[in-house]
């Protein structure tokens, strides 16, 4: 079995195009490394990518890398020491270092993840608004059309309907959503309504996702540009699990 440390050894950090443009569906790049795995499986590293790795609460993108006579179907994307590694199955000839490749994103999957991830930030706001206090998040998943948030603390009352109402008020208010980069010194001044500050790594620069007038949360994920794109947020359940409560939700089309 090949280790990611071996795959990325000596390579520069990958340029992450998705951080500046979540809507970019295609890109061109060049192969830096091709490492074969079992059968026709393998690992590809390119100079820049539109594909987001599995990271934090967000699952991996899927897509295709194409070169002359070669198609590589990406089933998993990972990050190691700042290098993005694409894993999948190749058909045609093997890649060679320096090969030109065209990257194409599985856009339907990505867009659902974007909608779900922005919905998660909206749910954070709705919880604070309805419960009248903030909670520290323990974990979260923003998957393809569905997700959950876990908060430290006790949940009491029958507030699912009200949390759903507040969340969808944000959706229909068409709030702009955008990314900003701030220094560690500026972080506490710029973020608000963020439930994850206690879990942040120490960095020189942080990327925050701002939903205008709602919250500003440190986040490396992909998001929609406007809350109106999210669709209807359906709160499916709220359950107490030990010292945390878990809110499961789904994103529906109008």
C-alpha positions in Angstrom: 0.0 0.0 0.0 1.3 3.4 -1.0 1.5 6.1 1.7 0.5 9.7 1.0 3.9 10.8 2.5 5.6 8.9 -0.3 3.2 10.2 -3.0 3.8 13.9 -2.1 7.5 13.7 -1.1 9.4 16.7 -2.5 6.4 18.3 -4.2 5.3 21.9 -3.8 1.9 22.8 -2.3 -1.0 22.6 -4.7 -2.7 25.8 -5.9 -6.3 25.3 -4.7 -8.5 27.0 -7.2 -11.7 26.1 -5.4 -10.8 28.5 -2.5 -11.2 31.5 -4.8 -13.9 30.2 -7.1 -16.2 27.4 -5.9 -18.1 27.6 -9.2 -15.1 26.7 -11.4 -16.0 23.4 -13.1 -13.1 22.9 -15.4 -9.4 23.8 -15.3 -6.1 22.9 -17.1 -2.9 21.8 -15.3 0.1 19.5 -15.6 1.0 16.3 -13.9 3.6 16.5 -11.2 3.4 12.9 -10.1 1.7 9.6 -11.0 1.9 6.7 -8.6 0.3 3.4 -9.4 -1.7 1.4 -6.9 -3.3 -2.0 -7.3 -4.7 -2.8 -10.8 -5.6 0.4 -12.7 -5.9 2.4 -9.5 -3.5 5.2 -8.7 -2.6 8.6 -7.3 -2.2 11.8 -9.4 -0.8 15.2 -8.2 -1.2 18.2 -10.5 0.0 21.8 -10.1 -3.4 23.2 -9.5 -6.9 21.7 -8.9 -10.5 22.6 -8.7 -11.3 19.5 -6.6 -11.7 19.9 -2.9 -10.3 17.1 -0.7 -12.1 15.4 2.1 -11.4 17.9 4.9 -13.1 18.7 8.2 -16.8 18.4 7.7 -16.8 18.4 3.9 -16.5 15.2 1.8 -14.3 14.8 -1.2 -15.1 16.0 -4.7 -15.3 13.6 -7.6 -14.4 14.3 -11.2 -12.2 13.4 -14.2 -8.7 14.2 -15.4 -8.1 13.8 -19.1 -5.0 13.8 -21.2 -4.2 12.5 -24.7 -5.5 8.9 -24.8 -5.9 8.8 -21.0 -8.9 9.2 -18.7 -8.6 9.2 -14.9 -11.8 9.0 -12.9 -11.4 10.6 -9.5 -13.2 8.8 -6.7 -11.4 10.4 -3.7 -9.4 13.6 -3.1 -7.0 13.9 -0.2 -4.6 16.5 1.2 -1.2 15.9 2.8 1.2 18.7 3.8 -0.6 21.2 1.5 -0.5 18.9 -1.5 -3.8 17.7 -3.0 -3.8 14.1 -4.1 -6.4 12.7 -6.5 -7.1 8.9 -6.3 -9.0 6.9 -8.8 -8.9 4.6 -11.8 -7.1 5.2 -15.0 -8.0 4.0 -18.5 -5.7 4.3 -21.5 -2.0 4.9 -21.0 -0.4 5.9 -17.7 0.4 9.6 -16.9 3.9 10.9 -17.2 5.4 13.9 -15.4 4.6 17.1 -17.3 1.6 15.7 -19.1 -1.1 18.3 -19.8 -4.4 17.4 -18.2 -7.9 18.8 -18.3 -9.8 18.6 -15.0 -13.6 18.4 -15.0 -15.6 18.5 -11.8 -18.7 16.3 -10.9 -20.6 19.6 -10.7 -24.0 18.1 -9.5 -22.2 16.5 -6.5 -20.2 19.6 -5.7 -23.1 22.0 -6.0 -25.2 19.9 -3.6 -22.2 19.9 -1.1 -21.9 23.7 -1.5 -25.6 24.2 -0.7 -25.4 21.8 2.2 -22.3 23.5 3.7 -23.8 26.9 3.5 -27.0 25.5 5.1 -24.8 24.3 8.0 -23.6 27.8 8.7 -27.2 29.0 8.5 -28.3 26.3 11.0 -25.5 27.6 13.3 -27.2 31.0 13.2 -30.7 29.6 13.7 -29.6 27.7 16.8 -28.1 30.8 18.4 -31.1 32.9 17.5 -33.7 30.4 18.8 -31.9 29.2 21.9 -30.7 32.6 22.9 -27.1 31.6 23.4 -24.1 30.3 21.5 -22.8 26.7 21.6 -19.4 25.3 20.7 -19.6 22.8 17.8 -18.1 19.4 18.4 -18.4 17.9 14.9 -20.3 18.3 11.7 -20.8 16.7 8.3 -21.9 18.7 5.2 -22.6 15.9 2.7 -24.4 15.6 -0.6 -27.7 17.2 0.3 -27.8 16.3 3.9 -25.7 16.9 7.0 -25.6 17.3 10.8 -24.1 19.6 13.4 -23.2 18.5 16.9 -23.0 21.1 19.7 -21.7 20.8 23.2 -24.5 21.3 25.7 -28.0 20.2 26.5 -31.0 20.7 24.3 -34.3 21.2 25.9 -37.7 22.0 24.5 -39.4 21.3 21.2 -37.7 23.9 19.0 -37.1 22.0 15.7 -39.9 23.9 13.9 -38.7 27.3 15.1 -35.0 26.6 14.2 -36.2 25.5 10.7 -38.3 28.7 10.3 -35.4 30.9 11.2 -33.0 29.0 9.0 -35.3 29.4 6.0 -35.9 33.1 6.7 -32.2 33.5 6.1 -32.4 31.5 2.9 -35.3 33.6 1.5 -33.6 36.9 2.5 -31.0 36.3 -0.2 -28.0 37.2 1.8 -24.6 37.5 0.0 -22.1 34.8 0.9 -18.3 35.4 0.4 -14.9 34.5 1.6 -12.4 36.8 3.3 -8.8 36.2 4.5 -7.8 37.7 7.9 -4.6 37.5 10.0 -4.6 35.7 13.3 -4.5 39.1 15.0 -7.7 40.2 13.2 -9.6 37.0 13.6 -11.4 37.7 16.8 -12.4 41.1 15.6 -13.8 39.9 12.3 -15.6 36.6 13.1 -19.0 36.6 14.8 -21.5 33.8 15.4 -18.8 31.2 15.0 -19.2 28.0 17.0 -15.8 26.5 16.1 -13.2 28.9 17.4 -12.2 26.5 20.2 -11.2 23.9 17.6 -9.1 26.0 15.3 -5.5 25.2 14.5 -2.9 28.0 14.9 -2.4 29.7 11.6 -1.0 33.0 10.3 -3.9 33.6 8.0 -7.5 32.4 8.3 -10.2 32.1 5.6 -13.6 33.0 6.9 -17.0 32.6 5.2 -19.2 35.6 5.7 -23.0 35.4 5.3 -23.8 39.1 5.3 -25.4 40.2 8.6 -25.7 36.6 9.8 -22.3 35.2 10.8 -18.6 35.0 9.8 -17.1 31.6 10.4 -13.5 30.3 9.8 -13.9 27.7 7.0 -11.9 26.1 4.2 -15.0 24.7 2.4 -16.9 25.5 -0.8 -20.1 27.6 -0.5 -22.8 29.2 -2.7 -22.7 32.9 -3.4 -26.1 33.7 -2.0 -28.3 32.1 0.6 -31.2 31.9 -1.9 -29.3 29.1 -3.7 -29.4 26.8 -0.7 -33.1 25.7 -1.2 -35.3 24.7 1.7 -33.6 23.6 4.9 -35.5 20.7 6.6 -34.6 19.9 10.2 -35.0 16.2 10.4 -34.2 15.6 14.0 -32.6 16.9 17.2 -31.3 14.4 19.6 -29.3 14.5 22.9 -26.2 12.3 22.7 -24.3 12.4 26.0 -23.2 15.9 26.6 -23.9 17.0 23.1 -27.0 17.6 21.0 -27.1 16.6 17.3 -29.1 18.5 14.7 -29.6 16.5 11.4 -30.9 18.4 8.4 -31.5 18.1 4.7 -31.4 20.5 1.8 -34.4 20.3 -0.5 -35.2 21.9 -3.9 -38.0 24.4 -3.8 
